[in-house]
Amino acid sequence: MNNLSGRGRVAGLPAWDRCAVMGVVNVTPDSFSDGGRWFDTTAAVKHGLGLVAEGADLVDVGGESTRPGATRVDEAEELRRVIPVVRGLASEGVAVSVDTMRASVAARSLAAGAVLVNDVSGGLADPAMIPVVAEAGAPFVVMHWRGFLRGGNAGGVYEDVVTEVVDELHARVEAVLAGGVAPDRIVVDPGLGFSKEAGHDLALLAYLDRLRALGHPLLVAASRKRFLGRVLAGPGGAPPPARERDAATAAVSALAAQAGAWAVRVHEVRATADAVRVARAVEGARTAGTTPGAEGERGAPPGTALAPGAEGERGAEGDR
């Protein structure tokens, strides 16, 4: 992995010295999170620019919901939704990612100015996807995926979720490499919420180091997902609505950044942008190996070395 602050760098994309923030623009009427708020092209472009103003480094544009039970849109409709938004944002200098499982949408989006393809199926849904990405030389997100969810938690049974996700992602990355995608343009994503229950998602977050050991930059997409609702609800409680999970999302973003994630994908950008910057500042202090000795704080004086050891489910809403 080409390292930058220990989290990797993706060829063809800007180099950030911290965890990057990927803002989400869902150009769909049926997203679990947005409820069609950005379905209009003008509104979607305006929203994407707003996310950048709040601190997003990339904007991920998707025209098809992947929530359980969602009906797939046809190719023409997905293109109609996505391409004008990609073109509009790219023309404003925004680094645009396209969230699609269709090779044709990926190809047209790259031609319209997108710089990254984010495929939740990792190229499994459309056999033409890998050749298209390879020919374009585009960075590619390979997500852990066990198939479409058309009425249940398909494939969501694990004996050891971390080991199985790591092994399956490794096999998928090998297939993508064999298909011609350059190793320095591959990003891996554990697929939180996809064919996974809350306990699975939490275990994967607890062992992000195992995923980073695959040797590719890591994208963590936890934003507003159902497992956060379960955590916030507590035993027997009712999970809060998706839009009331942004503080929990920011907490995961800080943890992911601290664990070395290359990027986090979120709906509400401002809090996560703050979170990853704080995580980077703490990382910098640890790297420096000294305590700052800030005014009014107790602790070691400036320049004192740190003592050894001081370093201290896939559900109806767990989708795009």
N, C-alpha and C positions, 0 to 999 in steps of 0.2 A: 504494500500500500504506500502510495506517495504521501508522506506525512506532512502535516502542517499543524503545529500545536498538538500533535498526537492524534488528530481526528481524521486525517486523510485529506486529499485534494482530488477533485474530479477534473480531468482534462477537458478543456473546452468551456469551463465555467470560471467565474472569478474566484480568487483565493481569499477566503476569510480567515482571520486569526482567531475565530471563535465559532461556536455552533451557529450555523446559518438558520434563518427563519423563512420558511416557505408558507406564504399566505394562500388561503383557499378561495377560489371563486367558482362556485357551483352554478353553471348555467343550465339548471334543471328546475322543473316545477315540483319535484317530489323528493328533494334531498331530506334526509332525516334531520339535518341541522338548520338549514336555511329556509326551507319551506317555499322555495321559488322566489325569494326576495330579489335575486339578481338575474332573473330569467330574461329580461330585456337586455339587448346588446349594449345600449348606452349606459344603462344602470350597472351592468357587469363591468364595463371598462372603467367607469367612475369608481366603482368599489375597489377594483384592483389597484388603481392609482392611489386610492385612500389607504390601502394596506401598505403600499410602499412608503407613503408619507408617515405611517405609524411605525415603520421599521422593518418591513418585509424585505428580504434580499432577493427572493424569487416569488413569483405568483403562479400557482398551479390551477390551470383552467380545465374543468371537466364538464362534459355535456351528457353524462349518463350516470344515473344513480346506481350504486352497487349494494344498496341495502337489501336485506332478505325480502323476497317476494316482489321486488321491483321488476317491471316488464322492460326488457331491453328495447331501446329505441332503434329504429333502423338506421342504416348508414347515412342516408341523405339527411335525416333529421339531426343526427349527431354533428355532421359537418355544418349544417345550417346554424346550429347553436354555437359551435366552438370557433370556427375559423374567423369570423368577424371580430370576436373578442381577442383572440390571439394576435391578429393583425393590429388591432387598435392599441393594445398594450405594448406590443413590440415596437410600434412606430413611436411610442413615447420613451423608448429606451429601457423598458422593463425587461428583466430576465424572465422569460415565460417558460413554464413547464406545461406540457399537455398531459392530462390524466385520461388515458384511453386504452382500451383493449383492442382497438382496430388499427391494423397497419395503414389503411387508407387515410384515417384521421391523423395518425402520426405523421405520415408523409406530407399531407397537405398542411399540417400545423408547422412542421419544420420549414416548409417552403414559405410560410407566412411569417416566420420569424421566431418560432419557438426554439429553445436551446437545450431542452431536456425532455425525454419521453418517460412518463411515469405510468407503468402498466401494472395494475394490481394483479394480473395473472402471470406476470413475469414472462410473457410471450407464449403462454400455453393456450390462450383463447383464440389466437389467430396465428396459424403457422407462417404467415407472411411477415409477421412483425419483426422477427430477428433479422431477416435479410434486409428489410427496409432500414432498420436502425443501423445495421452494420455498414450498408452502402452509404448512408448519410454521415457516418462517423459521429453520431450523436451520443451523448451520455444517456444511460438507460437505468432506470430503477427496476430491480428484480425483487418483487415481493413474494413472500411465502403465501401460497394459494393452493387450496384443495378443491377448487371447482366452484361453480355458480351455486348460490343458495336460493333455491326456488320453493322454499317452504320448510325450512328446518336448518339446523346447524350442521350442514353437510361436512362430513369428514372431521368433526370436532372431537374425536376421541383420541386420547394420548396416554401412553404409559409414562413417558418422560418428555414433557412438552419441549423443554429447552433442547435436549439432545435431538429429538426428532425434527424440530424446526431447523436447527443448525444443519443437520444432515441433509434434509430436503432442499434447503437453500443452497448448500454446497453443490448438490447434484444439478440444481437448476442453473447455477452460475457456470458450471462446467459446460452445460449444453449451450448457454449463451456465448461463451468463449469459443466453443466449437463452431458456432454459427457465424463467427467473424467479428463480434463486438470486441473492441480492445479492452484489456483488463483495467486500464486506467480510466475507463469511462463507465464502469459498472458501480452502481450503488445498491446496497442490499437493505431490505425492509422486512422486519419480522411479521408484518401483517396483523397487527393488533386488532382484535375484534373479528377477524376473518376466520371462520371455522374454529373459534376459540371462545371459551367461557372466561368469566372474570378472573378466576384463579390462574388460568393459563396466561392471560395478559400480564398479570402481576409478576408471575414467575419469569417471564421473558424480560420484563423491565428490571428485575432483580439481577439478571445475569446478562446484561448487555455486553459485558466483556467477552462472553462466549461467542456472541454474534460478531463482534469486532475482530475476533480471531480468524474469521473467514478471510481477512485481508483486504476488505473493500470498505469504503466509506459507508456509514450507517445512517439511514433515515428512520426517524421514529415518528409515527403518525398516530398519536393518542387522542387528538383533540375531540372533546365532548363525547367520547365513546361511552358505551353502555357500562363498561367495567368501572369507569369513574363514578357514574351514577350509583352503582352498587356500593362502592366504597363510601360515598357521601351519605347514602341512606342508612347504612348500618344494618344490623340484624333486624329483619322484619319491617324495615322502613320502606317508604315509597321513594324511588330514585327521583331526583329533581329533573326538570326538563333539560334538554340538551343545552340550551343557551344559558343555563345556570351552572354550567360545569367549567367555565373559563378559568376560574381561580385554580381549580384542581388541574386543569390542563397546563397552566403556567408552572405549577409545582412539578409536574412530570417533565416539562421542558427543562427546568433547572436541573433535575436529576439526570436527564438524558445528556445534557450538555456536560455536566460534571463527569459522566461516565464515558465521554469521548464521542458522542454522536456527531456526525457531520452536519446534520440538519434536523429540524423538527417541523412538522407540517401542522398548521393550526388555522382555525377560523378567526379567532380574535387575536390580533397581532401585538398590540401595544404591551400587554402584560408579559407575554412571552419574550418580546424583544428586550424588555427590561431584565427578565429572568436570565436570559443567556448572557447578557452583558455582565451581570453580577457574578454569574458562574465563572466567566472568563477572568474577572478581576480577582476572584478568590484563587483561581488557578495560577494567575500571575504571581500572587503573593506567595503561594506555596513554592513555585518555581524559584522565586528569589531567595527563599530559605530564611527570611527574616520577618519579624513582626514589625508593623509600621509604627507602633508607639504613638498612636493618634492622641491629640489633646483630649484630656478629660477621661481617658480610658486607663484602666489598670492593665498591668502586664509588663512584659520585658521591655527595657529601654530600646530605642532605635539601634539597629545593628546587632542585636542579640540573636544568636543562632537558635533555631527551634530545637527543642529537645527531641531525641529519637522517639519516633512513634507519634509525634504531634501533628503529623500530616493528616495527623488525623486518621370477551365472549361474543363471541360473535352473536349479537342480538339485533333487534329491530333498529337500534340506533348506532350500531358499531360499524359504520361504513362511511362512504364518501357522501 
